[in-house]
């Protein structure tokens, strides 16, 4: 259980860090603010779902087995990378193309791609069904970023 708790904490941190980074991109690219805002809100929504699980009287009792990445170190490394990007781009944002490529790379990283794989997997429990229903409006972020890159190049 403690290992799962660490995975949950790192996964929450990942979602919140991505939301912070996407907020920087939102504030930096007014012509793309709707695109970045939608991603920001969805990442915050993912974090909220995971945070709700922590508040349960018996956390993890009904938690979907395949929701979190099993590679804790990869989650930690990705969070370290995103925190560095937040610090780097808070004062001087990247170019629009760099921002899109950074977002795509991060969405394909361990925790985020694992979350999408969970959403795309067959539903095998009530908890999985609930998580998926709560996320039904969120489509694959990596695919949306790729599409946006194609449309705006």
LINHU-V613984 format. One record per pair of residues at least 4 apart in sequence whose ideal C-beta (glycine too) atoms are under 8 Angstrom apart, sorted by sequence separation. I is the first residue (numbers start at 1). J is the second residue. If there is no record, write none. Layout:
I;J + I;J
//
This chain:
1;5 + 2;6 + 3;7 + 4;8 + 5;9 + 6;10 + 7;11 + 8;12 + 9;13 + 10;14 + 11;15 + 12;16 + 13;17 + 14;18 + 15;19 + 16;20 + 17;21 + 18;22 + 19;23 + 20;24 + 21;25 + 22;26 + 23;27 + 24;28 + 25;29 + 29;33 + 32;36 + 33;37 + 34;38 + 35;39 + 36;40 + 37;41 + 38;42 + 39;43 + 40;44 + 41;45 + 42;46 + 43;47 + 44;48 + 45;49 + 46;50 + 47;51 + 48;52 + 49;53 + 50;54 + 51;55 + 52;56 + 55;59 + 56;60 + 59;63 + 63;67 + 71;75 + 72;76 + 73;77 + 74;78 + 75;79 + 76;80 + 77;81 + 78;82 + 79;83 + 80;84 + 81;85 + 82;86 + 83;87 + 84;88 + 85;89 + 86;90 + 88;92 + 89;93 + 94;98 + 95;99 + 96;100 + 97;101 + 98;102 + 99;103 + 100;104 + 101;105 + 102;106 + 103;107 + 104;108 + 105;109 + 108;112 + 109;113 + 110;114 + 111;115 + 112;116 + 113;117 + 114;118 + 115;119 + 116;120 + 117;121 + 124;128 + 125;129 + 126;130 + 127;131 + 128;132 + 129;133 + 130;134 + 131;135 + 132;136 + 139;143 + 140;144 + 141;145 + 142;146 + 143;147 + 144;148 + 145;149 + 146;150 + 147;151 + 148;152 + 149;153 + 54;59 + 56;61 + 69;74 + 89;94 + 94;99 + 107;112 + 108;113 + 123;128 + 139;144 + 26;32 + 27;33 + 53;59 + 56;62 + 69;75 + 93;99 + 106;112 + 107;113 + 123;129 + 25;32 + 26;33 + 29;36 + 53;60 + 121;128 + 94;102 + 107;116 + 123;132 + 26;36 + 53;63 + 118;128 + 25;36 + 26;37 + 23;36 + 118;131 + 119;132 + 22;36 + 26;40 + 22;37 + 119;135 + 22;39 + 23;40 + 85;102 + 22;40 + 119;138 + 120;140 + 18;39 + 19;40 + 22;43 + 119;140 + 19;41 + 19;43 + 82;106 + 116;140 + 18;43 + 19;44 + 81;106 + 116;141 + 116;142 + 16;43 + 15;43 + 16;44 + 19;47 + 78;106 + 81;109 + 15;44 + 112;141 + 113;142 + 112;142 + 15;46 + 16;47 + 78;109 + 15;47 + 78;110 + 78;111 + 107;141 + 108;142 + 12;47 + 15;50 + 74;109 + 75;110 + 107;142 + 74;110 + 75;111 + 74;111 + 12;50 + 103;141 + 104;142 + 107;145 + 11;50 + 12;51 + 71;110 + 69;110 + 104;145 + 8;50 + 12;54 + 69;111 + 103;145 + 104;146 + 68;111 + 8;53 + 69;114 + 100;145 + 104;149 + 8;54 + 68;114 + 67;115 + 100;148 + 101;149 + 100;149 + 66;117 + 67;118 + 8;60 + 66;118 + 97;149 + 100;152 + 5;59 + 64;118 + 5;60 + 8;63 + 66;121 + 4;60 + 96;152 + 97;153 + 11;68 + 11;69 + 1;60 + 4;63 + 65;124 + 8;68 + 65;125 + 7;68 + 14;75 + 21;82 + 28;89 + 64;125 + 67;128 + 7;69 + 10;72 + 13;75 + 17;79 + 20;82 + 24;86 + 66;128 + 7;70 + 62;125 + 64;127 + 4;68 + 11;75 + 14;78 + 18;82 + 21;85 + 25;89 + 29;93 + 32;96 + 39;103 + 62;126 + 63;127 + 64;128 + 67;131 + 7;72 + 10;75 + 14;79 + 17;82 + 21;86 + 24;89 + 28;93 + 62;127 + 6;72 + 10;76 + 13;79 + 17;83 + 20;86 + 24;90 + 27;93 + 29;96 + 64;131 + 7;75 + 14;82 + 21;89 + 25;93 + 3;72 + 10;79 + 17;86 + 24;93 + 46;115 + 29;99 + 28;99 + 25;99 + 25;103 + 21;102 + 22;103 + 21;103 + 49;131 + 21;106 + 49;134 + 49;135 + 18;106 + 45;134 + 46;135 + 45;135 + 46;138 + 45;138 + 18;112 + 42;137 + 42;138 + 14;111 + 14;112 + 42;141 + 11;111 + 10;111 + 39;141 + 11;115 + 39;144 + 39;145 + 35;148 + 32;148 + 32;152
//
